[in-house]
Amino acid sequence: MAAVPGPAGAGWSPALADAPPARAVEQTTVFARGQDGYHTFRIPAVVQAADGTLLAFAEGRLDSPGDDGDIDLVLKRSSDGGRTWGPLQVVVDDGPNKFGNPVPILDERTGRIVLNVTRTGGDVSGDDIRCGRADAEQTRRSFVLYSDDHGAGWSDPVEITADVKPADWRHFVGGPGHGIQITQGEHAGRLVVPGNHSAAPPPDSGISCTDDRLLGAHSLYSDDGGTTWHLGGVDTTPEGVVNPNENTVVELSDGMLYFNARDQNGTSVGARAGTTSSDGGATFDAPYQEIPDLVAPVVQGSILGLSRDAHRWERLVFAAPGHPTARENLTLWSSFDDAGGWVRGPVVHEGPAGYSDLVQIDDHGNARRLGVLYENGDRLDEGPTLTYHQRISFARVIVPALDAPSPPPRTTPDVSGNGLDAVVSGAPGRVGGMVGSALELAGDYVETPADAAVEFGDGPFTAAAWFRSDGTGQQAIMWAYSNVASDPKWWIRLEPDLGRIRGHVNTGAENRFVAAAGDYADGAWHHVALTRGDDAVTIYVDGEPRGTAAPPAGSVSSGALTGIRVGARVDGINNPLDGAVDDVWMFDQALSAAQIEALAAGTPPSGAGPVLHLPLDRVHR
């Protein structure tokens, strides 16, 4: 199955779609941070019971949003197709330990709901597990439980670890997200759980135990309704081109299984990878290969095949955040050729978003709705907690909305002559600026296209803008190219807690930091510029040089994943600028101190032509 080239990688533009009209999508909150005695709810999974009841699963994290510690498996049920939800049920509570990563499957033959879950000791971390420091009791262990009354009650968990987990594996979980029952062919009736794992480093390999090359994807299957389980397909490919991780599965029109996984920082283009199984999940037909036409960050995604009751063609739907580096804008994609190619569809949530799962809603004989259970949040939140998992919501989407054309994104013009109009995300207000009007940001941001003109490589550059803020947290003024710590990039960040503005230039091999001490979160306008030249990296504030360092060798933009974001980090609406921004300039040269002083005085510098100039005076479609 050949992958179809698409928009990920070089030249990708961060076009944003608006959410479909309200009548096409109905939204309800299922789990919310701070409710029912839990700090945070994460890792959604959803299934429809034989009587039509919808079951929404999640991890109820007691003390923090983190992945480790005291975490219960919880559930809410809906008897009206997801319009309203009943009270919280605790499915498994193992004291201070963790039960999570729910993978529910409806056995259509019996009506039983089979649930695969993972237990982890509450006092070990993910790194403890991947590095072999967790003992047999505390490490990842696989369990199965079931319900014969549509999720009202549940059996005790039964452990299956010894049957499905090889001795040299460490991390080991299902999904997360729903599994499937095969409907056709010689394996009809088989239950299949997609999963992911990590292996121990090969002896004398020199590979760190936390190296992402040790990650892999697998499947589990049962031919007796979930009583006994077997390890099926396995892909652990330590070359590092594709590192398959969190995994999902769907049955194709011919009975073949298609697996779609998160690519955990592989060197391939994009962040999704796929493979097939011709024997019902017992083996994979080939190693996972990149899927360049699905745009998503490094995150879990979900997939579903719609029945002909819901759609007159064979249609697959995929859900994930729709940006190459940022967990935001939960987007639905469709395939009409058994995952050979994908078409971008509507945005269900415009803003911070994370994990998701999909279900077809059979509501009183009407199957023309898709259910999307997904993590999301507000653009600006108090405190340092990430915004994409403030709540888990359920969206009821009419199937025709999947074909609704996306409106063009809001943009603000680049007047440099290079035509790099920038996307405006959110709904920033307009305020008086230092050079005309400015944009008031509160989790909103402006992002340039990924384009060679603003990828400065190993050459000189200047980035400059006006900003204003009285926020107390760390705030990104500009951030370029990547969210991965070791990747080439540069950024400028306001750090009121440390009494400074700081600039960072990273070439992958070398890092440089420059800082300007002072209280710049004082509600007044300030001009900031970062330059990299042959002799120095320099940060300027209000036209004056305030910090300098030797320039690092190498490229700042090698392997750039995205463009340059103004007002937030590129890995999501994180460290957002809570204030205003005005008059953004980029040059492919290091401006002199005199030229920076002129720019801060509102005068275009003589002898320097910008590669990007965003006055931020206009926003339009």
C-alpha positions as CSV (number, residue, x, y, z in Angstrom):
1,M,0.0,0.0,0.0
2,A,1.8,3.1,-1.3
3,A,1.7,6.3,0.8
4,V,0.6,9.4,-1.0
5,P,2.9,12.4,-0.7
6,G,1.3,15.2,1.1
7,P,1.8,18.5,2.9
8,A,4.0,17.5,5.8
9,G,7.6,18.7,5.8
10,A,9.3,21.4,3.9
11,G,7.0,24.1,2.5
12,W,4.1,23.1,4.8
13,S,1.9,26.0,5.7
14,P,0.0,26.0,9.0
15,A,-3.5,26.5,7.5
16,L,-6.2,26.4,10.1
17,A,-9.7,25.3,9.5
18,D,-12.6,26.6,11.5
19,A,-14.8,24.2,13.4
20,P,-17.9,23.1,11.4
21,P,-21.1,24.9,12.1
22,A,-22.6,24.2,15.5
23,R,-25.6,22.3,14.0
24,A,-23.1,19.9,12.5
25,V,-21.2,19.3,15.8
26,E,-22.7,19.0,19.3
27,Q,-20.2,19.2,22.1
28,T,-20.5,18.0,25.7
29,T,-17.9,17.8,28.6
30,V,-17.5,14.3,29.9
31,F,-14.6,14.7,32.4
32,A,-13.2,18.0,33.7
33,R,-10.1,18.7,35.7
34,G,-10.7,18.9,39.4
35,Q,-14.0,17.0,39.4
36,D,-15.0,13.8,41.3
37,G,-11.8,14.0,43.5
38,Y,-9.4,13.8,40.6
39,H,-6.8,16.3,39.6
40,T,-6.9,15.5,35.9
41,F,-8.5,13.0,33.4
42,R,-6.5,11.7,30.5
43,I,-6.2,9.0,27.9
44,P,-9.8,8.7,26.5
45,A,-11.3,5.5,24.9
46,V,-14.9,5.0,23.8
47,V,-17.1,2.1,22.7
48,Q,-20.8,1.5,22.0
49,A,-22.4,-1.3,23.9
50,A,-24.9,-3.8,22.3
51,D,-27.8,-1.8,23.7
52,G,-26.6,1.5,22.3
53,T,-25.1,2.8,25.5
54,L,-21.9,4.7,25.0
55,L,-19.0,4.0,27.4
56,A,-16.3,6.8,27.8
57,F,-13.2,5.6,29.6
58,A,-10.4,7.6,31.0
59,E,-7.5,7.6,33.5
60,G,-8.5,9.4,36.7
61,R,-5.2,10.9,37.9
62,L,-5.5,11.7,41.6
63,D,-2.7,14.0,42.4
64,S,-1.3,15.6,39.2
65,P,-1.6,15.4,35.4
66,G,1.5,13.2,35.2
67,D,1.7,9.7,33.8
68,D,2.8,8.0,37.0
69,G,1.5,7.6,40.5
70,D,-2.0,7.0,41.9
71,I,-4.2,6.6,38.8
72,D,-7.6,4.9,38.6
73,L,-9.5,3.6,35.6
74,V,-12.8,5.4,35.4
75,L,-15.9,5.4,33.2
76,K,-19.0,7.4,32.4
77,R,-22.0,6.1,30.3
78,S,-24.5,7.8,28.0
79,S,-27.9,6.3,27.1
80,D,-28.8,9.1,24.6
81,G,-26.0,8.9,22.1
82,G,-23.6,11.1,23.9
83,R,-25.8,14.1,24.6
84,T,-25.6,13.6,28.3
85,W,-23.5,11.5,30.6
86,G,-24.2,9.7,33.8
87,P,-22.1,9.8,37.1
88,L,-18.5,8.7,37.3
89,Q,-17.9,4.9,37.8
90,V,-14.5,3.7,39.1
91,V,-13.8,0.5,37.1
92,V,-10.5,-0.3,38.8
93,D,-8.8,1.3,41.8
94,D,-5.6,-0.4,43.0
95,G,-4.8,1.9,45.9
96,P,-1.7,4.0,45.2
97,N,-0.9,2.1,41.9
98,K,-2.0,2.8,38.4
99,F,-4.5,1.1,36.1
100,G,-4.7,2.8,32.7
101,N,-4.5,2.7,28.9
102,P,-8.0,1.4,28.4
103,V,-8.7,-0.6,25.2
104,P,-12.4,-1.6,25.0
105,I,-13.9,-4.0,22.5
106,L,-17.5,-5.0,22.0
107,D,-17.9,-8.7,21.2
108,E,-20.8,-8.5,18.8
109,R,-21.4,-12.3,19.1
110,T,-22.1,-12.2,22.9
111,G,-22.7,-8.5,23.7
112,R,-19.8,-8.7,26.2
113,I,-17.5,-5.7,26.5
114,V,-13.9,-6.8,26.8
115,L,-11.5,-4.3,28.3
116,N,-7.7,-4.5,28.2
117,V,-5.9,-2.4,30.8
118,T,-2.4,-2.0,32.1
119,R,-1.2,-2.0,35.7
120,T,1.9,-0.1,36.9
121,G,3.3,0.3,40.4
122,G,2.5,3.8,41.8
123,D,6.1,4.5,42.9
124,V,7.9,3.8,39.7
125,S,8.4,6.1,36.7
126,G,8.3,5.5,33.0
127,D,12.1,5.7,32.9
128,D,12.3,3.2,35.7
129,I,10.4,0.8,33.6
130,R,12.3,1.4,30.3
131,C,15.6,1.1,32.1
132,G,14.8,-2.1,33.9
133,R,14.7,-0.6,37.4
134,A,11.1,-1.7,38.1
135,D,10.7,-5.2,39.4
136,A,8.2,-7.8,38.1
137,E,5.4,-6.5,40.4
138,Q,5.9,-2.8,39.6
139,T,6.5,-2.9,35.9
140,R,3.8,-2.7,33.1
141,R,1.5,-5.7,33.4
142,S,-1.5,-6.5,31.1
143,F,-4.9,-7.4,32.4
144,V,-8.4,-8.1,30.9
145,L,-11.8,-7.6,32.5
146,Y,-15.3,-7.7,31.1
147,S,-18.9,-6.4,31.4
148,D,-22.0,-8.4,30.5
149,D,-24.4,-5.6,31.4
150,H,-23.3,-2.8,29.0
151,G,-20.8,-1.4,31.4
152,A,-22.9,-1.2,34.5
153,G,-20.7,-3.7,36.3
154,W,-17.3,-5.3,35.8
155,S,-15.5,-8.5,36.5
156,D,-12.2,-8.6,38.5
157,P,-9.1,-8.0,36.3
158,V,-7.4,-11.2,35.1
159,E,-3.7,-10.9,34.4
160,I,-2.4,-12.0,30.9
161,T,1.1,-10.7,31.1
162,A,2.9,-14.1,31.0
163,D,1.0,-15.0,27.8
164,V,1.7,-11.8,25.8
165,K,4.8,-10.0,27.0
166,P,8.3,-11.2,26.0
167,A,10.9,-11.4,28.7
168,D,13.1,-8.7,27.1
169,W,10.3,-6.1,26.8
170,R,9.9,-3.4,29.5
171,H,7.3,-0.8,28.6
172,F,4.1,-2.5,27.5
173,V,0.6,-1.1,27.0
174,G,-2.4,-1.4,24.8
175,G,-3.7,1.3,22.5
176,P,-4.7,3.6,23.9
177,G,-8.1,3.7,22.3
178,H,-10.6,1.1,21.2
179,G,-9.7,-2.3,19.8
180,I,-11.7,-4.2,17.1
181,Q,-13.5,-7.4,16.4
182,I,-12.8,-8.8,12.9
183,T,-16.1,-9.1,10.9
184,Q,-15.1,-11.1,7.8
185,G,-12.8,-13.9,6.5
186,E,-11.3,-16.9,8.3
187,H,-10.6,-14.8,11.4
188,A,-14.1,-13.4,11.8
189,G,-14.9,-12.9,15.5
190,R,-11.3,-12.4,16.6
191,L,-10.6,-9.6,19.0
192,V,-7.6,-7.5,18.3
193,V,-5.8,-5.1,20.7
194,P,-3.2,-2.7,19.2
195,G,-0.3,-1.9,21.5
196,N,3.1,-0.5,22.0
197,H,6.2,-1.5,23.9
198,S,9.9,-0.9,24.5
199,A,12.7,-3.5,24.4
200,A,15.9,-3.7,26.5
201,P,19.0,-2.3,24.7
202,P,20.9,-5.0,22.8
203,P,24.0,-6.1,24.7
204,D,27.1,-4.0,24.0
205,S,25.0,-1.7,21.7
206,G,25.7,1.4,23.6
207,I,22.1,2.4,23.2
208,S,20.5,4.2,26.1
209,C,17.6,2.5,27.8
210,T,15.4,5.5,27.0
211,D,16.4,5.8,23.4
212,D,13.3,6.0,21.2
213,R,14.8,3.5,18.8
214,L,13.9,0.8,21.3
215,L,10.2,1.6,21.0
216,G,7.9,-0.6,18.9
217,A,4.3,-1.5,18.1
218,H,2.5,-4.8,18.4
219,S,-0.9,-6.5,18.4
220,L,-2.6,-8.9,20.7
221,Y,-5.5,-11.2,19.7
222,S,-8.0,-13.6,21.1
223,D,-10.1,-16.2,19.3
224,D,-12.3,-17.2,22.3
225,G,-14.0,-13.9,23.2
226,G,-11.1,-12.6,25.4
227,T,-10.5,-15.6,27.6
228,T,-7.0,-16.4,26.2
229,W,-4.7,-14.0,24.5
230,H,-1.7,-14.3,22.1
231,L,1.1,-11.9,21.0
232,G,0.6,-11.1,17.3
233,G,2.5,-8.8,15.0
234,V,5.6,-7.1,16.3
235,D,7.7,-4.3,14.9
236,T,10.7,-3.1,16.8
237,T,13.1,-1.6,14.3
238,P,16.1,0.0,15.9
239,E,17.3,1.9,12.8
240,G,15.4,5.0,14.1
241,V,13.8,6.0,10.8
242,V,10.3,5.1,12.2
243,N,9.8,4.4,15.9
244,P,6.2,3.1,16.1
245,N,4.6,3.8,19.4
246,E,0.9,4.4,20.5
247,N,-1.0,2.3,18.1
248,T,-4.6,1.9,16.6
249,V,-6.2,-0.6,14.3
250,V,-9.1,-0.8,11.8
251,E,-10.5,-3.5,9.5
252,L,-10.3,-2.6,5.8
253,S,-12.9,-3.4,3.2
254,D,-11.2,-6.6,2.1
255,G,-10.7,-7.9,5.7
256,M,-7.1,-6.9,5.9
257,L,-6.1,-5.0,9.1
258,Y,-4.5,-1.6,9.0
259,F,-2.5,-0.3,11.9
260,N,-1.7,3.4,12.3
261,A,0.9,4.5,15.0
262,R,2.5,7.5,16.5
263,D,6.1,7.8,15.2
264,Q,8.1,8.7,18.3
265,N,10.8,11.1,17.0
266,G,11.9,8.9,14.1
267,T,13.9,10.6,11.4
268,S,11.2,10.1,8.8
269,V,9.0,13.0,7.5
270,G,5.9,13.5,9.7
271,A,4.8,11.8,12.9
272,R,2.5,8.9,11.7
273,A,3.4,5.4,10.5
274,G,1.4,2.5,9.3
275,T,1.4,-1.2,8.3
276,T,-1.0,-3.9,7.5
277,S,-1.8,-7.5,8.6
278,S,-3.1,-10.1,6.2
279,D,-3.6,-12.8,8.9
280,G,-5.9,-11.0,11.4
281,G,-3.1,-9.4,13.4
282,A,-1.0,-12.5,14.0
283,T,1.8,-10.9,12.0
284,F,2.6,-7.6,10.3
285,D,3.0,-7.7,6.6
286,A,6.0,-5.2,6.7
287,P,7.7,-2.8,9.2
288,Y,5.8,0.4,9.8
289,Q,6.3,3.0,7.1
290,E,5.9,6.8,7.3
291,I,2.5,8.3,6.2
292,P,3.6,11.7,4.8
293,D,0.0,12.9,4.0
294,L,-1.2,12.9,7.6
295,V,-0.2,16.1,9.4
296,A,0.1,15.5,13.1
297,P,2.6,16.2,15.9
298,V,4.1,13.4,18.0
299,V,0.9,12.3,19.7
300,Q,-1.6,9.5,19.9
301,G,-4.2,9.3,17.2
302,S,-7.4,7.3,16.6
303,I,-9.0,5.6,13.6
304,L,-12.4,4.2,12.7
305,G,-14.0,2.5,9.7
306,L,-17.6,3.8,9.1
307,S,-20.1,1.1,8.2
308,R,-22.2,1.5,5.1
309,D,-25.1,2.4,7.4
310,A,-23.3,5.6,8.2
311,H,-21.7,6.3,4.8
312,R,-22.5,5.0,1.4
313,W,-18.8,4.6,0.5
314,E,-16.0,2.7,2.3
315,R,-14.6,5.4,4.5
316,L,-12.0,5.5,7.2
317,V,-11.8,8.5,9.6
318,F,-8.6,9.5,11.5
319,A,-8.4,12.0,14.4
320,A,-5.4,13.8,15.8
321,P,-4.2,17.4,16.4
322,G,-3.6,18.9,12.9
323,H,-0.3,20.6,13.2
324,P,3.2,19.1,12.6
325,T,4.5,20.1,16.0
326,A,1.7,21.4,18.2
327,R,-1.0,19.6,20.2
328,E,-3.9,21.7,19.0
329,N,-6.7,21.9,16.5
330,L,-8.2,18.4,16.7
331,T,-8.8,17.5,13.1
332,L,-10.7,14.7,11.3
333,W,-9.2,13.2,8.1
334,S,-10.9,10.8,5.7
335,S,-9.6,8.0,3.4
336,F,-11.7,6.4,0.6
337,D,-9.1,3.9,-0.6
338,D,-8.3,1.8,2.5
339,A,-5.7,4.2,3.9
340,G,-3.9,4.7,0.6
341,G,-4.3,8.4,0.9
342,W,-5.9,10.9,3.3
343,V,-8.0,14.1,2.9
344,R,-8.0,16.8,5.6
345,G,-11.5,17.4,6.9
346,P,-13.0,19.6,9.6
347,V,-11.5,20.8,12.9
348,V,-13.6,19.6,15.8
349,H,-11.8,21.8,18.4
350,E,-9.8,24.9,17.4
351,G,-7.3,25.3,20.3
352,P,-5.3,23.0,22.6
353,A,-6.1,19.3,22.0
354,G,-4.5,16.0,22.6
355,Y,-5.5,12.3,22.7
356,S,-8.7,11.1,21.2
357,D,-10.9,8.1,20.3
358,L,-13.7,7.5,17.7
359,V,-17.0,5.7,17.7
360,Q,-19.8,5.3,15.3
361,I,-23.1,6.3,17.0
362,D,-26.0,4.0,16.2
363,D,-28.8,6.2,17.6
364,H,-32.2,4.7,17.3
365,G,-31.3,3.1,13.9
366,N,-29.6,6.3,12.7
367,A,-25.9,5.6,12.2
368,R,-25.0,8.9,10.5
369,R,-23.1,10.4,13.4
370,L,-19.5,10.0,14.4
371,G,-18.5,10.4,18.1
372,V,-15.2,11.9,19.0
373,L,-14.0,11.6,22.6
374,Y,-11.0,13.9,23.0
375,E,-8.7,15.9,25.4
376,N,-8.8,19.6,25.1
377,G,-8.5,22.9,26.9
378,D,-8.6,26.7,26.8
379,R,-6.0,28.8,25.1
380,L,-4.9,30.5,28.3
381,D,-4.9,28.9,31.7
382,E,-3.7,29.9,35.1
383,G,-0.4,28.3,36.2
384,P,2.1,26.0,34.4
385,T,-0.3,23.1,33.8
386,L,-0.5,22.2,30.1
387,T,-3.7,23.4,28.5
388,Y,-4.5,20.5,26.2
389,H,-5.9,18.2,28.9
390,Q,-8.1,20.5,31.0
391,R,-11.1,18.3,30.1
392,I,-12.3,15.4,28.0
393,S,-15.2,16.3,25.7
394,F,-17.4,14.3,23.4
395,A,-18.3,15.7,20.0
396,R,-21.3,14.3,18.0
397,V,-20.4,15.0,14.3
398,I,-22.9,14.4,11.5
399,V,-21.2,12.3,8.8
400,P,-21.9,14.8,6.0
401,A,-19.8,17.4,8.0
402,L,-16.7,15.3,7.2
403,D,-17.0,16.6,3.6
404,A,-17.6,20.2,4.4
405,P,-14.9,22.4,2.8
406,S,-12.7,24.1,5.2
407,P,-12.7,27.9,5.1
408,P,-9.4,29.7,4.4
409,P,-7.4,30.5,7.5
410,R,-7.2,34.0,8.9
411,T,-3.9,35.6,7.9
412,T,-2.0,38.8,8.4
413,P,0.1,40.1,5.4
414,D,3.8,40.0,5.0
415,V,4.8,43.3,3.4
416,S,8.4,42.3,2.7
417,G,7.6,41.3,-0.8
418,N,8.2,37.6,-0.2
419,G,4.5,36.8,0.2
420,L,4.9,34.9,3.6
421,D,1.5,35.9,5.0
422,A,1.2,34.4,8.5
423,V,-1.7,32.4,9.9
424,V,-3.5,34.0,12.9
425,S,-4.7,31.4,15.3
426,G,-7.5,32.2,17.8
427,A,-9.2,35.6,17.9
428,P,-6.7,38.2,19.0
429,G,-8.0,41.6,19.8
430,R,-6.8,44.8,18.1
431,V,-5.1,47.4,20.3
432,G,-3.0,50.5,19.7
433,G,0.6,49.5,19.0
434,M,4.0,51.2,18.7
435,V,3.8,51.2,14.9
436,G,0.1,51.4,14.0
437,S,-2.2,48.8,15.6
438,A,-1.1,45.6,17.3
439,L,-2.6,42.2,18.3
440,E,-3.6,41.5,21.8
441,L,-2.8,37.8,22.6
442,A,-4.3,35.5,25.2
443,G,-3.3,32.1,24.0
444,D,-3.6,33.4,20.4
445,Y,-0.6,33.4,18.1
446,V,0.8,34.2,14.7
447,E,2.7,31.6,12.7
448,T,4.7,32.0,9.4
449,P,4.8,29.3,6.8
450,A,7.7,26.9,6.7
451,D,9.8,28.5,3.9
452,A,13.4,28.6,3.0
453,A,13.4,32.4,3.2
454,V,13.0,32.3,7.0
455,E,15.1,29.2,7.5
456,F,18.5,30.8,8.2
457,G,20.7,27.7,8.2
458,D,24.3,28.4,9.2
459,G,24.1,32.0,8.2
460,P,23.4,35.3,10.0
461,F,19.9,36.5,11.0
462,T,17.9,39.0,13.0
463,A,14.5,38.6,14.5
464,A,12.8,41.6,16.1
465,A,9.4,42.6,17.5
466,W,7.6,44.9,19.9
467,F,5.8,43.2,22.9
468,R,3.9,44.2,26.0
469,S,3.0,42.0,29.0
470,D,2.3,42.1,32.7
471,G,2.1,38.3,33.0
472,T,4.0,36.5,35.6
473,G,4.8,33.2,33.8
474,Q,7.4,32.4,31.2
475,Q,6.2,33.6,27.8
476,A,7.4,32.9,24.3
477,I,7.8,36.0,22.2
478,M,9.1,34.1,19.2
479,W,9.9,30.4,18.6
480,A,11.3,28.8,15.4
481,Y,11.3,25.5,13.7
482,S,11.0,22.7,16.3
483,N,9.8,21.6,19.7
484,V,12.4,18.8,20.2
485,A,15.0,19.8,22.8
486,S,17.9,18.6,20.7
487,D,16.7,20.0,17.4
488,P,18.1,23.1,15.8
489,K,16.0,26.1,16.6
490,W,16.0,29.6,18.1
491,W,13.7,31.5,20.4
492,I,13.1,34.6,22.4
493,R,11.4,34.3,25.8
494,L,10.2,36.6,28.5
495,E,11.0,35.1,31.9
496,P,9.5,37.4,34.6
497,D,10.1,34.9,37.3
498,L,13.9,35.1,36.6
499,G,13.8,38.9,35.9
500,R,15.0,38.7,32.3
501,I,14.4,38.2,28.6
502,R,16.4,35.4,27.2
503,G,17.4,34.4,23.7
504,H,18.5,30.9,22.6
505,V,20.3,29.7,19.5
506,N,20.6,25.9,19.0
507,T,22.4,24.2,16.1
508,G,21.9,20.7,17.5
509,A,25.6,20.4,18.2
510,E,26.0,23.6,20.1
511,N,23.7,25.9,22.3
512,R,24.0,29.6,23.1
513,F,22.0,31.6,25.6
514,V,21.9,35.3,25.9
515,A,20.0,37.3,28.5
516,A,18.9,40.8,29.3
517,A,18.3,41.4,33.0
518,G,15.4,43.6,34.0
519,D,11.7,43.8,34.7
520,Y,10.1,43.7,31.2
521,A,6.8,42.3,32.3
522,D,5.7,45.8,33.5
523,G,2.8,46.3,31.1
524,A,4.8,48.8,28.9
525,W,5.9,48.3,25.3
526,H,9.4,47.0,24.8
527,H,11.4,46.2,21.7
528,V,13.4,43.0,21.5
529,A,15.8,41.7,18.9
530,L,18.0,38.6,18.6
531,T,20.9,38.6,16.1
532,R,23.4,35.9,15.1
533,G,26.4,37.1,13.2
534,D,29.9,35.9,12.4
535,D,31.2,37.3,15.7
536,A,28.4,37.0,18.3
537,V,24.9,36.1,19.3
538,T,23.4,39.3,20.8
539,I,20.1,40.2,22.4
540,Y,18.9,43.8,22.3
541,V,16.1,45.4,24.4
542,D,14.7,48.8,23.5
543,G,17.5,49.4,21.0
544,E,20.4,48.6,23.3
545,P,22.6,45.5,23.3
546,R,22.1,43.7,26.6
547,G,23.7,40.3,26.3
548,T,26.2,38.5,24.0
549,A,27.8,35.1,23.4
550,A,30.0,33.5,20.9
551,P,28.1,32.2,17.9
552,P,27.5,28.4,17.7
553,A,28.7,26.6,14.6
554,G,26.1,24.9,12.4
555,S,22.5,25.3,11.1
556,V,19.7,26.7,13.2
557,S,17.1,25.3,10.9
558,S,18.2,21.9,9.7
559,G,15.2,19.5,9.6
560,A,12.8,22.4,10.4
561,L,9.4,21.0,11.3
562,T,7.4,24.2,11.0
563,G,7.8,28.0,10.6
564,I,8.2,30.7,13.2
565,R,5.6,31.3,15.8
566,V,5.0,34.6,17.5
567,G,3.3,34.5,20.9
568,A,3.7,30.8,21.9
569,R,6.1,27.8,21.6
570,V,5.7,25.7,18.4
571,D,4.8,22.6,20.4
572,G,1.4,23.9,21.3
573,I,-0.1,26.9,23.0
574,N,2.5,26.6,25.7
575,N,4.3,29.5,27.4
576,P,1.9,31.8,25.7
577,L,2.5,35.6,25.5
578,D,-0.2,37.1,27.7
579,G,-0.1,40.6,26.3
580,A,0.4,42.2,22.9
581,V,2.8,42.1,20.0
582,D,3.5,44.5,17.1
583,D,5.7,45.0,14.1
584,V,7.6,41.7,13.5
585,W,10.8,41.7,11.3
586,M,13.1,39.0,10.1
587,F,16.4,39.6,8.2
588,D,18.9,37.1,6.8
589,Q,21.7,39.3,8.1
590,A,22.8,40.3,11.6
591,L,21.8,44.0,11.9
592,S,24.3,46.3,13.4
593,A,23.7,48.1,16.8
594,A,22.8,51.3,14.9
595,Q,20.4,49.5,12.6
596,I,18.7,47.8,15.7
597,E,18.5,51.2,17.3
598,A,16.8,52.6,14.2
599,L,14.3,49.7,14.1
600,A,13.4,50.3,17.8
601,A,12.8,54.0,16.9
602,G,10.3,53.0,14.2
603,T,12.6,53.6,11.2
604,P,13.3,50.7,8.7
605,P,17.1,50.1,8.9
606,S,19.0,51.5,5.9
607,G,21.0,49.0,3.9
608,A,19.0,45.9,5.1
609,G,16.1,44.3,3.2
610,P,13.8,42.1,5.4
611,V,12.8,38.6,4.4
612,L,9.7,39.0,6.5
613,H,7.8,42.0,7.8
614,L,4.5,41.6,9.7
615,P,3.1,45.0,10.7
616,L,0.1,43.1,12.2
617,D,-2.2,46.0,11.2
618,R,-4.6,43.7,9.3
619,V,-6.1,40.3,9.7
620,H,-8.3,38.8,6.9
621,R,-9.3,35.6,5.1
